């Protein structure tokens, strides 16, 4: 069976950046399982998996606009240190959930200068090319319930 709209796909992957650094991998774990065409994985990878079948191996390079987007400068902000009440020490790399007009947003502390903290609301992989080595482990037709819910149920998916 080929990967198409409403297929359940299970695949192993290794994700690297352009420097060859491994950012994520399913090695030693169950394959990642998703419902094709439901927006459950980044668009650039989903597009490249279309039409593939069980057992196929492929390398996919996903551009930022088809991955986690370009870096949006307006998501980099300086906030006062006292906005982090109850946090004894604010350090670069720490992540917090900020409440914004658009709802909750994960932000990463980029630097701390005196009473000012620079936070970044971009996804940590925004602006980066994503290089995937993929091996397709299984392709099957989704159940009616999976299509209705927009995600996979059972092994590798969600339990209700």
N, C-alpha and C positions, 0 to 999 in steps of 0.2 A: 504494500500500500504506500502511496506517495503522500507526502505532507501537503495538506490543503486546508481550506477553511473548515473549522470544527474538527480537526484531527487532534487527538491527544498524542503528544510527542514527548519522549524521554530521551535525553542526550547527556553524554559526558562532555566536559569542556575544561579547557585551561584558558584563562584570560590573562593577557600580558599587555603592557604598555609598549610604546615605541622603543624603549630602552631594553626591552626583553625581560623586565621585572615581572614576576608572577603576581597578579593582583587578586586572583581568585581561581579556584579549581574544584572540581567535583571528585578529584582523585581520592580514593579511599572512602568515598561516600556513595550513596545512592545517586543515580542520574537525576538531573533537574527535569521535572515533568511540568508541562504547561499545555494550555488549550490554544491551539494555533488560530490566529485571527481575532483574538480577544484582547490584544494589547497587554498580555501578561509578561512579555519580555521586550527588550528594546527593539524599536522598529527595524533598524538596519540588520540585526541578526535574524529576526523573524522573516524578513524579505528574502534573505539568502537561503533560508531553510526550506522555503516553498518549493515543492516538487521533488524534494529529496526522499530517500527511503532508508529503512532499517539497514544498518551496516555501513552506510556511507560515512566517509571521513572528509572533512573539508576545513580549509583555513579561510577565515572571514576577517576582513579589516573594515571596521565600522567607523565612519567619520563622525565627529562630534555632533553635527546636526541630526544624525540618525541614531545617536546614542543618548547621552545625557545632556545634550545641548552645548551651545557655546557658553563661555563665561559671561555672565551678566553683571557688569560693573555696579549696577544699582543695588545688587544683593550684597555688596561689600559695604559695611557701615561701621562708623565709630559710635560706640555707646559708652555711657558713663560706667565706671567700675561699680558704682553703687546699684546698678541695675541687676547685679548678681548677688542679691541679698541671700544670706545663709550659706554662701560658698566661700570658704576660708581662703582658698588660693585658686586664682584663675590663671591657667597656663595655656600656651599655644597647643593646639591639637584637641583640646577638650571640646565636647559637643553638648549643646543645650537645645531645648525646644523653646522657640520664641513664639509669642502670640502676636500675630500681625493682623492687619485689616482683612487679608485674604485667608485667615485661619492659621493653624499651627505651622511652623517652619523650623526644620532642623538647621542650626547654624554651627559653624566650627570657628573656634577662636584662632585667629591668625597671628595676632601679636598683642602684647600688653605694654602700654607706655604710660607709666604713672597712673593717673586716674581714668585713663581712656583705654578701652578694649576694642580692637578691630575684629569684627565677626564677618563670616562669609556664609551666605545662605545658598550658594551654588552647591549642586551635588559634588562630592569630592572628585568625581571623574569627569565633570564638565570641562569642555575644551580639549579633551584628550581623544586620540585615536584609540580604539579598543580592538585588540587582536585576539581572535578566538580560534583555538584549535578544537574542533568539534567531532565527536563520533556519535552518530544516531543509534541509540540502543533499541528503541521501539516506536512504532507508529500504529495507532489504532483509531477506530472511529469513536467519537465521543458519544456518551449516552445523551438522551434527551435532557435529563436533569443537569448534566454538566454544561450543555449548551445554554440552557435556561439560566443557570447560575453564573456562567462566564468563567468557570474555573474547573480544574480536575478534582474528582472525588476519589476516595480510596487510597491505595498505595501510591505514595509520591504526591498526593494531593491533599485536599481538606476533608475532614470528617464532619458530618453534621449530626 
